[in-house]
């Protein structure tokens, strides 16, 4: 029997992943990773995970990672908002906390592989030998976008039992096995901000004596149009994101949207919808999965947000080690701080982190290049 360490969050997905592996004959060891203190009035995820493990008759352990989570996930999240970025902490949490820490814990109990309740599929390219991460069967639940930073070593030892299941199938399995969280609702917010009030959270961490232990969060500043004309005042860059329409408080003949956040002079730049689209962006710190490296222009479908439809684009390496992305058509609200993940035929080629569009660079190939070889 293969020993597998499985991450158990207390939700239905990880619980059913455990059911599937247990029924397939795996020797399971359950782990809950404690990232934060219990929120008053919110059902206890650790309690639920422990109850599921007991129902399945598997060993269960809790790893207290609160200090590491604060240092590696929460503080960078706050700092990114202060710098005018819109972060995606779930990607960083998957690669730095869930998978990295779970592999370490697995080694301590003699488990050679780890499993999670993510909706994604794994395979191996017979020609290259590389492990391949692909979209889940249930496209509405697909989480491959959040896993693009995983390494070949991590993928070689990972299991995603839910990759070929629809969400309703998962709930049916939970009910059939009398899993106590079968009807538990899904969390829709970032786990450490359950009320969804990101701005207040950033302000609390940025205040003197706050948990962030950093400089005070910048306050009000000018709102200008793309020509530099002052139209009003904003309440702090951390309260805005590229593409935002509501909450600007500016009367104008047409609706205005946030076009850019400039932390250097604490300015919000706004404009009409026609100015929101962008055909290119720069991506930093790329990680490659389906290929060992990007050596030249490559036609892909690029996803700029987790729920954004992947759009045809050509990617090409640039001198600083990053990637230039040129879309076939302008994309709305390409947002610095978010992840941009590249796909071919449903498989993750790789991905990285969006920064400002590259300037003065030529597109990687003629205008029709993105249509060839896709």
C-alpha positions in Angstrom: 0.0 0.0 0.0 1.3 3.4 -1.0 1.4 5.9 1.8 0.0 9.3 0.9 -0.2 12.5 2.9 -3.4 14.3 2.1 -4.2 18.0 2.9 -7.6 18.1 4.7 -9.1 21.6 4.9 -12.4 20.5 6.4 -14.3 21.1 3.2 -16.1 18.7 0.9 -13.5 18.6 -1.8 -10.5 17.5 0.2 -12.8 15.1 2.2 -13.9 13.4 -1.0 -10.4 13.3 -2.3 -9.6 11.4 0.9 -12.5 9.0 0.3 -11.4 8.2 -3.2 -7.8 7.5 -2.2 -8.8 5.4 0.8 -11.2 3.3 -1.4 -8.4 2.8 -4.0 -6.2 1.2 -1.3 -3.9 4.0 -0.3 -2.5 4.2 3.2 -3.6 7.7 4.0 -2.3 10.2 6.6 -4.4 13.4 7.0 -2.9 16.8 7.6 -4.6 20.1 8.3 -2.4 23.2 7.9 -3.4 25.8 10.5 -2.8 29.2 8.9 -4.8 31.5 11.1 -6.7 31.7 14.4 -10.3 30.6 14.6 -12.7 33.3 13.5 -15.5 33.8 16.1 -18.9 32.6 14.8 -17.4 30.7 11.9 -17.6 26.9 11.9 -14.3 25.3 12.7 -12.5 23.8 9.7 -10.0 21.9 11.8 -12.9 20.4 13.7 -14.6 19.3 10.5 -11.3 17.9 9.1 -10.8 15.9 12.3 -14.3 14.5 12.1 -13.8 13.4 8.4 -10.5 11.7 9.3 -12.2 9.9 12.1 -15.1 8.8 9.8 -12.5 7.4 7.4 -10.4 5.8 10.2 -7.1 7.5 9.1 -4.4 9.2 11.2 -4.8 13.0 11.5 -2.3 15.7 12.3 -2.5 19.5 12.6 0.6 21.6 11.6 0.6 25.1 13.1 1.9 27.3 10.4 0.4 30.6 11.6 3.8 32.5 11.9 5.0 31.3 8.5 1.7 32.1 6.9 1.8 35.7 8.3 5.4 36.1 7.0 5.1 34.4 3.6 1.5 35.2 2.6 -0.2 37.9 4.6 2.6 40.5 4.8 3.5 40.3 1.0 -0.3 40.6 0.3 -0.4 43.8 2.3 2.8 45.2 0.8 1.6 44.5 -2.7 -1.6 46.5 -2.1 0.5 49.4 -0.7 2.6 49.3 -3.9 -0.5 49.7 -6.1 -0.7 46.0 -7.1 -3.7 43.6 -6.8 -2.2 40.4 -5.4 -3.4 36.8 -5.8 -2.3 35.2 -2.5 -3.9 31.8 -3.2 -1.2 31.1 -5.9 1.6 31.9 -3.5 -0.1 30.0 -0.7 -0.3 26.8 -2.9 3.3 26.9 -3.9 5.0 28.2 -0.7 2.7 26.8 2.0 0.4 24.0 1.0 2.7 22.0 -1.3 6.1 22.9 0.1 5.1 22.4 3.7 3.0 19.3 3.0 5.9 17.6 1.3 8.1 18.2 4.4 5.4 16.8 6.6 4.9 13.8 4.3 8.6 12.9 4.7 8.2 12.8 8.4 5.5 10.1 8.2 7.1 8.1 5.4 4.7 9.2 2.7 6.1 9.3 -0.8 3.2 11.3 -2.3 0.8 14.1 -1.4 -2.8 14.7 -2.4 -5.1 17.7 -2.3 -8.7 18.4 -3.3 -7.8 20.8 -6.1 -9.7 20.5 -9.4 -6.9 19.8 -11.9 -5.4 16.9 -13.8 -1.9 15.5 -14.1 -0.2 13.6 -16.9 3.2 13.0 -18.4 4.4 14.0 -21.8 5.9 10.8 -23.3 8.1 12.8 -25.7 9.7 15.0 -23.1 9.1 13.1 -19.9 7.9 16.2 -18.2 4.9 16.1 -15.8 2.0 18.1 -17.2 -0.7 20.0 -15.4 -4.0 20.3 -17.2 -7.4 21.9 -16.7 -10.0 19.9 -14.8 -12.9 18.2 -16.4 -15.3 20.6 -14.6 -14.2 23.9 -16.2 -16.3 25.9 -13.8 -14.2 24.5 -10.9 -10.9 24.3 -12.6 -8.0 25.4 -10.4 -5.0 24.8 -12.6 -4.5 28.6 -12.8 -3.7 28.7 -9.1 -1.1 25.9 -9.4 1.1 27.3 -12.2 4.1 27.8 -9.8 4.4 24.1 -8.9 7.7 22.5 -9.9 8.4 19.2 -11.7 9.4 17.6 -8.5 6.2 18.6 -6.8 4.1 17.5 -9.7 5.9 14.2 -9.9 4.7 13.3 -6.4 1.2 15.0 -6.4 -2.2 13.5 -6.7 -5.4 15.3 -7.7 -8.3 12.8 -7.3 -11.0 15.3 -8.3 -9.6 16.2 -11.7 -12.0 14.1 -13.6 -15.1 14.8 -11.5 -17.9 17.4 -11.7 -18.7 19.3 -8.5 -22.1 17.6 -8.1 -20.4 14.2 -8.4 -18.2 15.2 -5.5 -21.1 16.0 -3.3 -22.9 12.8 -4.3 -19.8 10.8 -3.2 -19.7 12.7 0.1 -23.4 11.9 0.7 -23.0 8.2 -0.2 -20.2 7.8 2.3 -21.9 9.8 5.1 -19.2 12.4 5.1 -20.3 15.1 7.7 -19.3 18.0 5.4 -21.3 16.8 2.4 -23.4 20.0 2.3 -20.9 22.4 3.6 -20.9 25.6 1.5 -17.7 26.8 -0.3 -15.7 29.7 0.8 -15.8 32.6 -1.6 -13.3 34.9 -0.1 -9.6 34.9 0.8 -9.3 32.7 3.8 -7.7 35.3 6.1 -10.2 38.0 5.1 -13.5 36.1 5.5 -15.6 39.3 5.4 -14.1 40.4 2.1 -13.1 43.8 3.4 -9.6 43.9 1.9 -9.1 47.7 2.4 -9.8 47.6 6.1 -7.5 44.6 6.5 -4.6 46.4 4.7 -5.2 49.5 6.8 -5.1 47.5 10.0 -1.9 45.7 9.1 -0.4 49.0 8.0 -1.2 51.0 11.1 1.4 51.7 13.7 1.5 48.7 16.1 -0.5 46.6 13.6 0.4 43.0 12.7 2.2 44.2 9.5 5.0 45.9 11.3 5.6 48.1 8.3 5.1 51.7 7.3 1.7 53.2 7.5 -0.6 52.6 4.5 -0.6 55.6 2.1 -3.7 57.8 2.3 -5.6 60.1 0.1 -4.2 61.4 -3.2 -5.2 62.8 -6.6 -7.4 61.1 -9.2 -6.4 62.2 -12.7 -7.3 61.4 -16.3 -4.9 60.0 -18.8 -3.8 63.6 -19.7 -3.0 64.5 -16.1 -6.0 66.6 -15.3 -7.1 66.3 -11.7 -10.7 65.1 -11.4 -10.9 64.4 -7.7 -9.4 62.6 -4.7 -9.0 59.0 -3.8 -9.0 57.4 -0.3 -5.8 55.3 -0.7 -4.5 53.2 -3.5 -5.2 50.0 -1.7 -9.0 50.7 -2.2 -8.7 50.5 -6.0 -7.8 48.0 -8.7 -7.4 48.3 -12.5 -10.8 48.0 -14.2 -12.7 49.2 -11.1 -15.8 51.4 -11.9 -17.7 51.8 -8.6 -16.6 54.0 -5.8 -14.7 56.6 -7.8 -17.1 59.4 -6.8 -16.5 61.4 -10.0 -19.2 62.9 -12.2 -18.4 62.4 -15.9 -20.3 62.2 -19.2 -19.3 58.6 -19.5 -18.5 55.9 -16.8 -14.9 56.1 -15.7 -12.7 53.1 -14.9 -9.4 52.8 -13.1 -6.7 52.6 -15.8 -3.6 52.7 -13.7 -2.4 52.9 -10.1 0.8 55.0 -9.6 2.3 54.4 -6.2 5.3 56.7 -6.9 3.1 59.8 -6.6 0.1 58.1 -4.9 -2.1 58.7 -8.0 -5.1 56.9 -9.5 -5.4 57.3 -13.2 -8.9 56.9 -14.7 -10.4 56.9 -18.2 -13.4 55.8 -20.3 -13.9 52.1 -21.1 -12.3 52.3 -24.5 -8.9 53.1 -22.7 -9.1 50.0 -20.5 -8.1 47.4 -23.0 -4.5 46.4 -23.5 -2.9 44.2 -26.1 0.3 43.5 -24.2 1.8 43.1 -20.8 5.0 42.0 -19.2 5.2 39.0 -17.0 7.9 38.5 -14.3 9.2 35.4 -12.4 7.9 32.9 -15.0 7.6 29.2 -14.1 7.5 26.6 -16.8 5.6 23.3 -16.6 5.0 21.8 -20.1 8.3 23.1 -21.4 11.8 23.5 -19.7 12.1 27.1 -20.9 10.8 29.6 -23.3 13.4 30.0 -26.1 11.4 31.9 -28.7 7.9 33.1 -29.6 5.1 30.6 -28.8 1.4 30.8 -29.5 -0.7 30.1 -26.4 -4.0 31.0 -24.8 -3.3 33.4 -21.9 -5.5 33.8 -18.8 -5.1 37.1 -16.9 -7.5 36.2 -14.1 -8.7 33.0 -12.6 -12.2 33.3 -14.1 -11.2 35.1 -17.2 -11.6 33.2 -20.5 -8.1 32.4 -21.8 -7.4 34.6 -24.9 -5.1 33.9 -27.9 -1.7 35.4 -27.5 2.0 35.1 -28.5 4.5 35.0 -25.7 8.2 35.7 -26.1 11.2 35.9 -23.8 12.7 39.3 -22.9 16.2 40.2 -21.8 15.4 40.5 -18.1 14.3 36.9 -17.8 10.6 37.8 -18.1 8.0 37.3 -20.8 6.3 39.7 -23.2 2.7 38.8 -23.8 1.0 40.1 -27.0 -2.7 39.3 -27.3 -4.5 39.0 -30.6 -7.1 41.4 -29.3 -7.1 44.0 -26.5 -7.9 42.5 -23.1 -9.8 44.4 -20.5 -8.2 45.3 -17.2 -4.8 43.6 -17.4 -4.0 44.1 -13.7 -0.5 44.3 -12.3 0.0 41.9 -9.4 -2.3 39.2 -10.9 -1.1 36.0 -12.4 -1.0 35.4 -16.2 -1.1 31.7 -17.0 -0.4 30.2 -20.4 -2.2 27.2 -21.9 -2.0 25.0 -25.0 -4.6 22.3 -25.6 -5.8 22.6 -22.0 -2.4 22.0 -20.5 -0.5 24.7 -18.5 2.6 25.8 -20.4 3.6 28.0 -17.5 2.8 31.4 -16.0 4.1 34.4 -14.2 3.1 37.7 -12.6 1.8 40.7 -14.5 3.6 44.0 -14.4 3.2 47.1 -16.6 3.1 46.5 -20.3 6.5 46.4 -22.0 7.3 49.6 -23.7 9.1 50.1 -27.0 9.2 46.4 -27.7 8.0 44.9 -31.0 5.4 42.1 -31.0 7.0 38.6 -31.2 6.1 37.9 -34.9 3.6 39.2 -37.5 0.0 39.9 -36.6 -1.1 36.5 -37.8 1.5 34.5 -35.9 -0.7 33.9 -33.0 -3.1 31.9 -35.1 -0.5 29.4 -36.4 0.2 26.1 -34.6 -2.4 26.6 -31.9 
